[in-house]
Amino acid sequence: MGLRLDVIESFDPSNRSIVHRIPETGSADIRHGTQLIVHQNQEALLFRDGKAWDTFGPGRHTLKTENVPLLARMLTAPWEKSPFRALVYFVGKQTFVDQKWGTRQPITM
């Protein structure tokens, strides 16, 4: 039995998270009407079967057929029911300062 989500939110008080995946592994049961909370400086991407279904900007979003067109198509298929298996990536859109990028060893060019 999988994880069932009624509210999906990624809260990062440090404001240093570049990407956060919910759930961290696998996928979760997301039912019709689930609340998706996207904070300022975030974008949320809803994925199912390895494909991005939709993106959401800051605010509270109710996942339903009216605002996720692919969800409407999927839930009207005779073999599909709510909840459906999916995952969400939250991407930080803020400017990242003092972020160290690179490799342990220099790259020879």
N, C-alpha and C positions, 0 to 999 in steps of 0.2 A: 504494500500500500504506500502511495507516495505522499509527499507533503502537499497539504491543501492550503491555499492562500486566499484570504478574504480581503486583506489590505497588503499592498506591496509598496515598500518605502525603503530608501537608502538614506540614512542620516549619518553625515560625517561632520562632527563638530570641529575637527581639525581643518576641514576644507582643503585637504591635501590628496584626496582620493581621485585618481585619474579615471578608473573604471571599477565598478562593483557589479558583480553578477548575482542575481537572486533567482533560484537558489544557487548556492556556491557550486554544487555538483548536480548533475542530472537535470530533471525538469520537475515542475510542480503542477498540481491540479489547480487551474484557474477557472473559476466559475463565472458565468454571465452575471455581471453586476459587481465584480470585484473592484475595489477602489485602488487606483494607482496614484500615489502622491509623489510628485516631482518637485524638488526644491529649486530655489533660485540657483543659477549657474549649473544646472543639470539638464540633461536630455535623457529620456528613457526610450529604449528600443525594445519592442516586443518581438521575440523570436519563437518560431515553431518549426520543427523539422529542418533546422539549419538555415531557415530563410527569415529575413526581417519582414515582419508584417506591417509594422507601423512605428512611427516615432511620436513622442509626446513631449511638449515643452513644460515649463514650470506651471504648477497648479494641481488641482485634484481632478482626476479623470475617472469616470465610471466606465469600465470596459463592458460595452454592450454592442449589439449589432449596428446601431445607428452611427457610432463613431469609429468602428473598426470594420471596414467593408469586408475584408477577408474572413473575419469572424462570422459575419452574417452568412456568407457562402458556405462556410464549413459547418456551422450549426444547423443549416437547413438540409444538409446531406442526410440520407436516411440512416446511415450507420453511426453518425456522430451525435453526441449529447454533451450537455454541459455537466461537469467541468471538462475542460480540455487541457492537454499537456503543453506547457510552454515555459519560457524563461524570459527574464528581463535584464538588460544591461543598462546601468545608470552610468552616464559619461559626464565627467566634470568638465565644464566649459570655461572655468575661471582661468586667469593667467597664473601659470605655475612659475614662481620665482624660487631661486636657490634649489632647483631640482637638478640633481647630478645625473647626467646621462653619459654613457660610455661603456667601455669594456675594461676588464681587469688588465689585459695586456694590450699594448698598442697594435693597431691593425696595419700591416705592411701593405703599401699600395704600389 
